[in-house]
């Protein structure tokens, strides 16, 4: 889509054409690595996006290789990870009426972090360093002000995601370069991580485990490999934090002979559909989830923004927004509520090199 067409779409959205009355305010936040900012959009019930703000990173000069974002569980704060020197988390307060971001201060991270995530209480921030081969824990103080790291733990090669279990008792870290997933017991009252004695999952060489998500029922985990684009269904034992491989699919388009370079995956809030992005082919693959077994069945694959490193599903489960690192834009898709198929609605400009999307809804 040309810049003129982008502007026309944005003008229609701003005029409210085709938009119904909103029962809740939803906003979308897009992290842009090369322009060092966050694009803020108001998200309409029909899937339209209205630009609200471009929030710049205070005191940041150099562009990072990505801009991981994390929203606090109470939706009051958003952190952005800066992967260029100085390595830091940039804090913002979210205005629930307008969605606008206001800076609340920066705090050091332990390294260049590929991924950041809040614990379930919002009192701690987990982070994973791809280049530094480590994970870390930062306490979060009053008013969303991040504190320096209280724990830094070496891992295998290329830690990529570091996320808590649904009950907050465990935290898991993918190690892309070591083809394993590490587990940690987490004491939220003390803010301490304790490593499990052995990996919770070991994968074949050159798999490259990257991102994972928990099914809403807490019984399954879905894990995406970067290097072979495998999509694993994992049985999860909430009592012990154990992972058991159950089945495997592929995020590559059927018949593709391209070299895999998978990136991200997300479930709809009801756990009925799962989507994965693949960067070499610039596609999104859609899967139906069997609620009893967790097994995946392919719905189909659609083209998307060029090099889709990040995407997100809105809280209603009706729309998906994907951004392209090389297209500098975002496409919004409607999710068919019966089949899970994706239908493109509109495309919007973002900042340069967008790679992360977060949705936030305020009642």
N, C-alpha and C positions, 0 to 999 in steps of 0.2 A: 504494500500500500504506500502511495506517495505521501510526502509531508502535507500536501494540500488536502488529500483525502483524510489524513489523520486529523487535521485541523477541522474539517467539516464534521467528522464524527464527534469530536469533542464539543463543537458548537451545538450540535443537536442534543447531546447529553446535557450540556449546561442549560439549555432551554427547557429541559424536562420533557421533551417529546417522547411519547410512548411509555412514560414512567407512571407507575401507580403509586398510591399512597403507601408510605412505608410504616410498618408496625414497629420497626427497630432501625437504628442507625448502624450501618455497616461501612467500614472503611478498609481500603487495601493499601498496604505499605510495600514498596518495591525498593530493595537495596541495589544501588548502582555503584559498581566498583570503580570504574574509570572516571566518573564525574564526582565521586566522593559525596554522595547525597542520597536522600530517600525521596522517592516520588510518592505523594500522598493523594489518594483518590477517594471520593465518596462513591459507594457502590449502591446502585439502585436495585429495587426488587426484580426488575426485568433483566438484570445483568449489565446495565450500562454503567460506565465509569465517568465521573466528573472530576477533573483535576482540582485539587484543593491547595496544595503546597509543594514546594521543593525545599526540603529541609537539609541544609548543608551541615557538614561535619565541622564543628568548631575546632580551630587550631590544628587542622589536618592539612598537610601539604602534598604528600605523595599518594598516588593511587594504589589501592591494594588489589590483590588477585581475585578477591571475592569480598562480599559484604554480608556475612551471616547476620540474621536478625533473630531476636527472641523477645516475645511479649510476656509480661508477668501474668500469673494466673488470675489476678484481679483486674487485668486489662488497664491498669493505671500507668504502666511504664513499658517502654520499648528500649532495648539495647541493640546497638550495632557493633559488630566486631571489626576493628581496623587491622588488616593484615600487613600493612606497611609500617615501618618505624614512625613514631613509637607505637608498639603493640599495645592496644588499649580497647576498652569497651566504652562506647560513647552513649551516654544516657539521655533519654528524652521522657518527659511527661506527656501523656496523651490527653487531649481535651475531648471528653466524651460527646460534647455538643457538635463540635466542628471537625474532629479528627486530627486537628493540627498538632504538631509536635513542638515542644519547648525544651531547650537544652537544660539538663540538671547537673551536668558535670561528667568528666571522664575519669576513668580509673585504669590502672595498669592490668594487662593480662600477662600470663606467664610466658607467652610466645606468640607467634603468628597462628591464630586459631581458625581452623576451617569450619568449626561448628560451635555454637553456643546455645545453651538451653537452661531454663529455670528448673529448679526442683519443684515438686508439687505444692510446696508451701509458699514459694516466691521469696524465700529467705536466702537462697543460694543460687549461684550461677555455675553451671558445669561448662567446661570448654575442652576441645580436643585440638591438638597441634599436629598437622600433617607433616610439616618439615622438622618439627622439634621432637617428634616421637614421644609425646607425653600427653597427659590429661591433667586438669587442674580444677580447683574449687575456689570460688570467690564468695565471701559473705556479702549479702545485700543489706545495707543499713536503712535507717529511717528515711522516708521520702524517696525511696528507690535509689539511694546513693550507693554505688558499688564500692566495696572495700578491696584492698590488695589481696592477692591469692593467699589463702591460708594453708593450702595443700597443693603440691605439685608432684605428680607420680610418673616415673618413666614407664613406657609401654613398649610393645613391639614396633615395627616400622609403620609409619604413616597412620597415626590415629586420625580417624575421620569424623565419626559421630560419637557423642557421649550423652546418653539419654537415660532418664530415670524410668523405672517400672511404674505401672499404674498406681501401686500402693506406696511408692517412694522408698521402699526398703532396699532396692537394688539399683545400681547404675551400670550400664553396659557400654563398652567402647569397641567400635570396629577398628581393626588394624589392617588397613588395605594392603600394605606391603608385606605383612607377615601372614596374611590369609587366615586370620583368626578373630574371634570376638572375646574380649576379656570382661569378667564380671567383678563387681565390687559391692560389698555390703555397705549400706549407707545409714548412719545414725543421724537423723535430722535434728534431734535435740542437741547433740554435741557438734554437729556439722563436721563429721569425720567419715572418710572413706577407708574401707579395709579390703584389700585385694583378695579375691578368691585364689586358692592354691594353683588352679590350672584353668586354661581357657574354657569358656562355656560352649564354644563351638570352634572346630578346626575344619577349614575348607581346603580343597585341592590347590596346589601351587598355581599362581597366576589367576586366581579367582577375583581377588580384590574386593572384599566386602566393604561397602560404602555407607549406605543409609538403611535404616530400618524403622518400622512402625509397629505398634501394638494394635491388635484388633480390639474393638470396644468391649468384647466379652472377656478379654484378659486371658484367653486360652491359646491364642496364636500370635506369632510375630511374623512379619513379612520383611525379608532381607534382600536388598538389591546389590549385586556385584557390579563393580565398575568395569572390570577387565574382560569378563565373559558375558555380561548382561544377563546372568542367571538371576531368577527371581525365586527365592526359597520360601517355602512355607515351613515354619518352625512351631513345634508344640512347646508351650511355655508352662513351667511348673512354678506357680506363684509362691509356693511354700519354700522352695529351695533356690529359686532363681535359675533352674536348669532349662537348657535348650535342647530339643530333640528334633532333628530334621525329619520332615514328613514327605514333602514332594518338591518338585522343581519345575519352573516354566522358564520362558525366555522373553525378555523385553525387546528383542530385535524384531523388526518386521519379518513376516513369514517369507522365506526364500532369499533374504538378504545375505550377501557374501561380504559385506563391509566389516571392517574391524570394529568390535563393540567398544562403546565408550558411554556406558549408562550413567545416569546422574541422580535422579530423585524419584521418590515414590510417595503416594498418599492414598489413604482410604477415605471414602465418604463417611460422614459422622455415624451413619447407621451400620457401617461395616459391610454393606452389600456389594460395593464396587471398589476396585483398586486400579490405580493408574501409575504408569512409570514413564520416565522420559529417557530418551536415548539421543546423544549429541551428534554422533557421526551421521546418522540419517535424519536428524532433526524431526523426530516423531514422538508421539505419545501413544502408548499401548494401553488398552482398556481390558479389564478382566472382571468377570463375575465371581463372587466369593460364595462358596458353599458354607452356610452358617454352621452346619454340624461338624464338617470335617476340616474346614478351612481351605479346602482345595480351590484352585483357580481354574477358570475356563476362559479362553480368549474371546473377547467380544469383537475386537478389531483394532486397527492402527490408523492414526490420522497424522498428516503432516502438520508441523507447527512452526513457531519462531525458530530462526537459525541458531543452533547450538543451545538447546533448552536446558540450561543447568538447573533452574529452579521453577517450581510452580506451586500452586496451592488450591485447595477446595474451600469454598465459602462455607460458613457455619450452617447454612440451610441444606447443604449437600446438593444444591441445584445447579451450581456453576463451578467452573474451573478456570483459573487464570494462569497462563504460562508465559514466561519471558524468555527472550533470546539474547545471549551474550553478544552475538554478532549482528543481530538485526536491530538492537536498541529499541525494542518494542515489546508490547504485550498483547496477546490474543485472549479474549474471553470466549469460553465455550459453554453452551447449555448441556447439562447432563440429562439424558432421557431417563425419567424416573422408573420406567419399566425395564428397559434394556441395558441402561448404562452407557449407551453410545454417546459420543461427543458430537455436537453441532456448533461450528464456529459462528459467533455473533458479530463481533467487531474487533478491530485492532486499534491500539493506542500507543502513542510515543511515550517513552520513559526517559530516564537519564542514560548515560553511556555505560554499556556493558552491564545490564541488569542481570542479577543471578539469584535473587531471593525474593519471595512473596509471602506476606503474612496478612491474613484477614482478622479483623476485630469487630465484634458486634456489641453494641450497647443497647439494652432494653429501653 
